[in-house]
């Protein structure tokens, strides 16, 4: 029986932002899933991309690379990338051990990321 990834990425537009929801384990086998969402973000050119990672249970170095490339592309285009949790322990560990966690805007919910509540640093996203 052929191997089939359980990882999923869903993209939708909501309240003037692109909301990307990722679920499952992300390693080199799934390295094309999130870049497809970043292409959509570039095409839409909305001021905010919200990446809901609450369903991501594992991410390896290719997942980290994808997040960092998205952060750089969004920053270069003067758009925000907001990660949404609650982040699973494996994702927190990946971002903490590599010392990049503090370089991302993180919200507790999609609602918060879309401007429903202030982010922990007191800023609004939209």
C-alpha positions as CSV (number, residue, x, y, z in Angstrom):
1,X,0.0,0.0,0.0
2,X,1.5,3.4,-1.0
3,X,2.3,5.9,1.7
4,X,-0.1,8.8,2.1
5,X,0.7,12.0,4.1
6,X,-1.7,12.9,6.9
7,X,-0.6,16.5,6.8
8,X,-3.1,19.0,5.4
9,X,-3.1,22.7,4.5
10,X,-6.3,24.7,4.0
11,X,-6.3,28.3,2.7
12,X,-9.2,30.8,3.0
13,X,-9.7,34.5,2.9
14,X,-11.3,36.0,6.1
15,X,-11.7,39.6,7.3
16,X,-9.1,41.0,4.8
17,X,-6.5,38.4,5.7
18,X,-5.4,35.1,4.3
19,X,-5.9,32.3,6.8
20,X,-3.8,29.2,6.4
21,X,-4.6,26.2,8.6
22,X,-2.0,23.5,8.8
23,X,-2.6,20.1,10.5
24,X,-0.4,17.0,11.0
25,X,3.3,16.2,10.9
26,X,5.4,18.3,8.6
27,X,8.8,16.9,7.4
28,X,10.6,16.8,4.1
29,X,7.8,14.7,2.5
30,X,5.4,17.6,3.0
31,X,7.8,20.4,2.1
32,X,5.6,21.6,-0.8
33,X,2.4,22.1,1.1
34,X,3.1,25.4,2.9
35,X,5.0,27.0,0.0
36,X,1.9,26.6,-2.1
37,X,0.1,28.7,0.6
38,X,2.8,31.3,0.5
39,X,2.4,31.6,-3.3
40,X,-1.3,32.2,-2.7
41,X,-0.4,34.9,-0.1
42,X,1.9,36.6,-2.6
43,X,-0.9,36.5,-5.3
44,X,-3.5,37.9,-2.9
45,X,-1.1,40.5,-1.4
46,X,-3.3,40.9,1.7
47,X,-1.7,42.9,4.6
48,X,-1.8,39.9,7.0
49,X,-1.3,36.1,6.6
50,X,-2.5,34.1,9.6
51,X,-0.9,30.7,9.9
52,X,-2.9,28.5,12.3
53,X,-0.4,25.9,13.6
54,X,-2.6,24.6,16.5
55,X,-3.0,21.3,14.6
56,X,0.6,20.8,13.7
57,X,2.0,18.0,15.9
58,X,5.6,17.8,14.4
59,X,7.8,19.9,12.3
60,X,11.4,19.2,11.2
61,X,14.1,21.5,9.7
62,X,12.3,21.7,6.3
63,X,9.2,22.9,8.2
64,X,11.3,25.5,10.0
65,X,12.9,26.6,6.7
66,X,9.4,27.1,5.2
67,X,8.4,29.3,8.2
68,X,11.5,31.4,8.0
69,X,11.2,31.9,4.2
70,X,7.6,32.9,4.7
71,X,8.6,35.4,7.4
72,X,11.3,36.9,5.2
73,X,9.0,37.2,2.2
74,X,6.2,38.7,4.2
75,X,8.6,41.2,5.8
76,X,10.1,42.1,2.4
77,X,6.6,42.8,1.1
78,X,5.7,44.8,4.2
79,X,3.0,42.3,5.2
80,X,2.5,40.6,8.5
81,X,2.7,36.8,9.2
82,X,1.0,35.8,12.4
83,X,1.4,32.3,13.8
84,X,-1.6,31.0,15.8
85,X,-1.6,28.4,18.6
86,X,-1.8,27.0,21.0
87,X,1.4,25.6,19.6
88,X,2.0,21.9,20.2
89,X,5.1,21.0,22.3
90,X,7.1,19.8,19.3
91,X,6.5,23.0,17.4
92,X,7.4,25.1,20.5
93,X,10.6,23.1,21.0
94,X,11.6,23.5,17.3
95,X,11.1,27.3,17.4
96,X,12.7,27.7,20.9
97,X,15.8,25.5,20.4
98,X,16.5,27.2,17.1
99,X,16.0,30.6,18.8
100,X,13.5,31.9,16.3
101,X,10.3,31.9,18.4
102,X,10.8,35.6,19.4
103,X,11.0,36.6,15.7
104,X,7.4,35.7,15.0
105,X,4.2,37.4,15.9
106,X,2.1,34.8,17.8
107,X,-1.6,34.9,18.6
108,X,-3.6,32.6,20.8
109,X,-6.5,32.2,18.3
110,X,-7.4,33.1,14.7
111,X,-9.9,35.5,16.1
112,X,-7.2,37.3,18.0
113,X,-4.9,37.3,15.0
114,X,-7.7,38.9,12.9
115,X,-7.9,41.8,15.3
116,X,-10.5,40.5,17.7
117,X,-8.2,40.9,20.7
118,X,-4.8,42.5,21.1
119,X,-1.7,40.3,20.6
120,X,0.5,39.7,23.7
121,X,2.7,42.6,22.6
122,X,-0.4,44.9,22.5
123,X,-0.4,45.4,18.7
124,X,-3.3,44.8,16.4
125,X,-2.9,42.8,13.2
126,X,-5.4,44.4,10.9
